[in-house]
């Protein structure tokens, strides 16, 4: 692993999906265990999980010698008149991310399935007009975030969204401006949807601005696809696994990222919601040790 790859972790790897949920590890425990597992970089996770006051959050981070790589928002910009709703999130998350030294804003597209019930709430495929609106909206968001907060937008392909399969990711990249809009390459979500992370790195090297390192269990994913289960159910079934137990293989991914010849954040994410509080730390420690062995 080259010096240009900075490994970190995220609240997601501790089973954190929401700002406040009794099934989730408390924020102070998450921060303490990140340090115990040997990481120095984190994402903010859902807004409100960690302190939202910049001074308070800075104190918590500095006390543990932790640094922030990115914040995250959700933006369904294929929908008409959604920009204001997305920008309201930006004004909270980007401001906090910038205040604590983060450099990226990860943007997850809107889901066509409800993240609460799993029911289909929109068509699975966008028509051409919606694709055009999505691309234009992301270009605008990327420019506005960069101009307003100095952060790089990295769009996260994600299961149960319209930027999911390899074809959809490639279409999105071909339709958007490569300067304000980069890709958050989530290796697990790409494999979950039958894609090829190495091909994306090879074919779109200038668009890879940020990475989520994640693996999936192909047997579980096959069952999920056969039964057309929502992503939340897939996670409960164990679709996401710690490396090196799943796919894609990590050494080739890390080698390809090193070949980009520039600094890249590679944040470990293993979707675990919900999970017993004592499970994430051992997994996070083993994962960090494994990734270190890939250097």
C-alpha positions as CSV (number, residue, x, y, z in Angstrom):
1,X,0.0,0.0,0.0
2,X,1.4,3.3,-1.0
3,X,1.6,6.4,1.1
4,X,-0.9,8.0,-1.2
5,X,-3.6,5.7,0.2
6,X,-5.0,6.9,3.5
7,X,-7.0,4.2,5.3
8,X,-9.8,5.2,7.7
9,X,-13.1,4.0,9.0
10,X,-16.6,5.2,9.5
11,X,-19.6,5.0,11.9
12,X,-21.1,2.5,9.4
13,X,-18.6,-0.1,10.5
14,X,-20.0,0.2,14.0
15,X,-23.6,-0.3,12.8
16,X,-24.5,3.4,12.7
17,X,-27.1,4.4,10.1
18,X,-29.1,7.0,11.9
19,X,-28.5,10.2,13.9
20,X,-30.1,8.7,17.0
21,X,-31.1,5.0,17.5
22,X,-31.0,2.9,20.6
23,X,-29.7,0.0,18.6
24,X,-26.5,1.9,17.7
25,X,-23.2,2.2,19.6
26,X,-23.0,5.5,21.5
27,X,-20.9,8.1,19.8
28,X,-18.3,8.3,22.5
29,X,-17.8,4.5,22.4
30,X,-17.4,4.6,18.7
31,X,-14.7,7.3,18.9
32,X,-12.9,5.4,21.6
33,X,-13.0,2.1,19.8
34,X,-11.8,3.7,16.5
35,X,-8.6,4.6,18.4
36,X,-8.4,1.2,20.0
37,X,-8.7,-0.4,16.5
38,X,-5.8,1.7,15.3
39,X,-7.4,4.2,12.9
40,X,-6.7,7.9,12.7
41,X,-9.3,9.0,10.1
42,X,-13.0,8.8,10.2
43,X,-16.1,10.0,8.4
44,X,-18.8,12.0,10.3
45,X,-21.6,9.5,9.6
46,X,-25.2,10.6,9.7
47,X,-25.5,14.2,10.7
48,X,-26.3,14.4,14.4
49,X,-24.6,11.1,15.5
50,X,-21.4,12.9,16.4
51,X,-21.6,16.4,18.0
52,X,-22.7,19.0,15.5
53,X,-21.1,21.9,17.3
54,X,-17.7,22.4,15.6
55,X,-15.9,23.3,18.8
56,X,-17.3,20.4,20.7
57,X,-16.6,18.0,17.9
58,X,-13.1,19.3,17.5
59,X,-12.5,18.8,21.2
60,X,-13.7,15.2,21.0
61,X,-11.5,14.5,17.9
62,X,-8.4,16.2,19.3
63,X,-8.6,14.4,22.6
64,X,-8.3,11.1,20.6
65,X,-5.9,12.4,17.8
66,X,-8.5,11.7,15.2
67,X,-9.1,13.5,11.9
68,X,-12.1,13.7,9.6
69,X,-12.0,12.9,5.9
70,X,-15.6,13.6,4.8
71,X,-19.3,14.2,5.6
72,X,-22.2,12.6,3.9
73,X,-25.6,13.8,2.5
74,X,-28.4,12.2,0.5
75,X,-29.6,13.9,-2.6
76,X,-32.4,12.7,-4.9
77,X,-31.6,15.2,-7.7
78,X,-33.4,13.3,-10.3
79,X,-36.6,14.6,-8.7
80,X,-37.9,18.0,-9.7
81,X,-37.5,20.8,-7.2
82,X,-35.3,18.7,-4.9
83,X,-32.2,21.0,-5.0
84,X,-33.3,23.1,-2.1
85,X,-33.8,20.1,0.1
86,X,-30.3,18.8,-0.8
87,X,-28.7,22.1,-0.2
88,X,-30.3,22.4,3.3
89,X,-28.3,19.2,4.1
90,X,-25.2,20.7,2.6
91,X,-25.4,23.8,4.7
92,X,-25.3,21.6,7.8
93,X,-23.0,18.8,6.8
94,X,-20.5,20.7,4.6
95,X,-20.1,23.5,7.2
96,X,-19.3,21.0,9.9
97,X,-17.0,19.0,7.7
98,X,-15.1,22.1,6.6
99,X,-14.9,23.3,10.2
100,X,-13.1,20.1,11.4
101,X,-10.7,19.9,8.4
102,X,-12.6,17.5,6.1
103,X,-12.0,17.7,2.4
104,X,-14.8,15.6,0.8
105,X,-18.6,15.5,0.7
106,X,-20.0,12.1,-0.1
107,X,-23.3,12.3,-1.9
108,X,-25.6,9.2,-1.9
109,X,-28.4,9.3,-4.5
110,X,-32.0,9.0,-3.5
111,X,-33.4,5.5,-3.2
112,X,-36.2,4.0,-5.2
113,X,-37.0,1.8,-2.2
114,X,-37.9,3.1,1.2
115,X,-35.0,2.7,3.6
116,X,-37.5,2.1,6.4
117,X,-40.0,-0.3,4.9
118,X,-38.2,-1.7,1.8
119,X,-41.2,-1.0,-0.4
120,X,-40.7,0.3,-3.9
121,X,-41.6,4.1,-3.9
122,X,-40.3,5.0,-7.4
123,X,-39.5,3.4,-10.7
124,X,-36.3,1.3,-10.7
125,X,-35.1,3.0,-13.9
126,X,-34.9,6.6,-14.7
127,X,-36.2,8.0,-18.0
128,X,-33.9,10.2,-20.1
129,X,-35.4,13.4,-18.7
130,X,-34.8,12.3,-15.2
131,X,-31.2,11.2,-16.0
132,X,-30.6,14.7,-17.5
133,X,-32.0,16.3,-14.4
134,X,-29.9,14.1,-12.1
135,X,-26.7,14.9,-14.0
136,X,-27.3,18.7,-14.2
137,X,-28.3,18.7,-10.5
138,X,-25.1,16.9,-9.4
139,X,-23.0,19.3,-11.6
140,X,-24.6,22.2,-9.9
141,X,-24.2,20.7,-6.4
142,X,-20.6,19.9,-7.0
143,X,-19.8,23.5,-8.2
144,X,-21.8,25.1,-5.4
145,X,-20.2,22.9,-2.7
146,X,-16.7,23.6,-4.0
147,X,-17.3,27.3,-4.3
148,X,-19.1,27.6,-1.0
149,X,-17.2,25.2,1.2
150,X,-14.0,24.1,-0.7
151,X,-15.1,20.5,-0.5
152,X,-14.9,17.9,-3.3
153,X,-18.2,16.1,-4.0
154,X,-17.9,12.4,-4.5
155,X,-21.0,10.6,-5.6
156,X,-21.5,7.2,-4.0
157,X,-23.1,4.5,-6.2
158,X,-25.5,2.6,-3.9
159,X,-27.8,-0.4,-3.9
160,X,-31.5,0.5,-4.4
161,X,-30.7,3.8,-6.1
162,X,-30.5,4.8,-9.7
163,X,-26.7,4.9,-9.7
164,X,-26.2,1.3,-8.8
165,X,-25.1,-1.1,-11.6
166,X,-22.0,-0.8,-13.7
167,X,-23.9,0.6,-16.7
168,X,-25.6,3.2,-14.5
169,X,-22.4,4.3,-12.9
170,X,-20.7,4.7,-16.3
171,X,-23.7,6.5,-17.7
172,X,-23.6,8.9,-14.7
173,X,-19.9,9.6,-15.1
174,X,-20.3,10.2,-18.9
175,X,-23.0,12.7,-18.3
176,X,-21.4,14.8,-15.5
177,X,-18.6,17.3,-15.3
178,X,-15.4,15.6,-14.1
179,X,-14.1,18.5,-12.1
180,X,-16.9,19.3,-9.6
181,X,-18.3,15.7,-9.6
182,X,-16.1,12.8,-8.7
183,X,-16.9,9.2,-7.7
184,X,-16.9,7.6,-4.3
185,X,-16.0,4.1,-5.4
186,X,-17.6,1.8,-2.9
187,X,-16.2,-1.6,-3.7
188,X,-18.9,-3.5,-1.9
189,X,-21.8,-1.8,-3.5
190,X,-20.2,-2.2,-6.9
191,X,-19.8,-6.0,-6.3
192,X,-23.2,-6.2,-4.8
193,X,-24.7,-5.0,-8.1
194,X,-22.5,-7.2,-10.3
195,X,-20.0,-4.5,-11.2
196,X,-16.2,-4.3,-11.5
197,X,-14.3,-1.8,-9.3
198,X,-11.0,-2.5,-11.1
199,X,-12.6,-1.6,-14.4
200,X,-14.0,1.7,-13.0
201,X,-10.5,2.6,-11.7
202,X,-9.0,1.7,-15.1
203,X,-11.6,3.4,-17.3
204,X,-12.3,6.5,-15.1
205,X,-9.0,7.1,-13.2
206,X,-9.5,10.9,-13.0
207,X,-13.0,10.4,-11.4
208,X,-11.9,8.3,-8.5
209,X,-11.7,10.8,-5.7
210,X,-12.7,8.8,-2.7
211,X,-13.1,5.1,-1.9
212,X,-15.1,2.9,0.5
213,X,-13.4,-0.4,1.0
214,X,-16.0,-3.1,1.5
215,X,-16.6,-6.8,0.6
216,X,-19.7,-8.8,0.0
217,X,-20.5,-12.5,0.4
218,X,-21.4,-13.6,-3.1
219,X,-23.6,-16.5,-1.9
220,X,-25.7,-14.1,0.3
221,X,-25.9,-11.6,-2.5
222,X,-27.1,-14.3,-5.0
223,X,-29.9,-15.2,-2.6
224,X,-30.8,-11.5,-2.1
225,X,-31.0,-10.9,-5.9
226,X,-33.0,-14.1,-6.4
227,X,-35.6,-13.0,-3.9
228,X,-35.4,-9.3,-4.8
229,X,-34.8,-8.2,-1.2
230,X,-34.1,-4.6,-0.2
231,X,-30.6,-3.6,0.9
232,X,-31.5,-3.4,4.5
233,X,-32.6,-7.0,4.5
234,X,-29.4,-8.0,2.7
235,X,-27.3,-6.4,5.4
236,X,-29.2,-8.3,8.1
237,X,-28.5,-11.5,6.2
238,X,-24.8,-10.8,6.3
239,X,-24.3,-9.6,2.7
240,X,-21.4,-7.4,3.8
241,X,-18.4,-9.2,5.3
242,X,-14.9,-8.4,6.6
243,X,-12.0,-8.8,4.3
244,X,-10.6,-11.1,3.1
245,X,-13.8,-13.2,3.4
246,X,-15.6,-11.8,0.4
247,X,-15.3,-10.0,-2.9
248,X,-13.7,-8.1,-4.5
249,X,-10.1,-9.0,-3.5
250,X,-8.5,-6.1,-1.7
251,X,-4.8,-6.3,-2.9
252,X,-5.6,-5.6,-6.6
253,X,-7.9,-2.8,-5.6
254,X,-5.2,-1.2,-3.4
255,X,-2.6,-1.7,-6.1
256,X,-4.8,0.0,-8.7
257,X,-5.5,2.9,-6.4
258,X,-1.8,3.2,-5.8
259,X,-1.3,3.4,-9.5
260,X,-3.4,6.6,-9.7
261,X,-0.4,8.4,-8.3
262,X,-2.2,10.8,-6.0
263,X,-3.7,10.9,-2.6
264,X,-6.9,8.9,-2.0
265,X,-8.9,8.3,1.1
266,X,-9.9,4.6,1.4
267,X,-12.4,4.3,4.2
268,X,-13.4,0.9,5.6
269,X,-17.1,0.4,5.6
270,X,-18.9,-2.8,6.6
271,X,-22.6,-2.4,6.9
272,X,-23.6,-4.0,10.2
273,X,-26.9,-2.4,11.2
274,X,-28.1,-3.6,13.6
275,X,-25.2,-5.2,15.5
276,X,-24.4,-6.1,19.1
277,X,-22.2,-3.4,20.6
278,X,-19.3,-5.7,21.3
279,X,-18.9,-7.0,17.7
280,X,-17.6,-4.0,15.7
281,X,-14.3,-3.5,17.5
282,X,-12.8,-6.9,16.9
283,X,-13.9,-6.8,13.2
284,X,-12.4,-3.3,12.8
285,X,-9.1,-4.3,14.4
286,X,-8.8,-7.5,12.2
287,X,-9.7,-5.4,9.1
288,X,-7.0,-2.8,9.8
289,X,-4.4,-5.5,10.4
290,X,-5.4,-7.3,7.2
291,X,-5.2,-4.1,5.1
292,X,-1.8,-3.3,6.7
293,X,-0.6,-6.7,5.5
294,X,-1.5,-5.7,1.9
295,X,1.1,-2.9,1.9
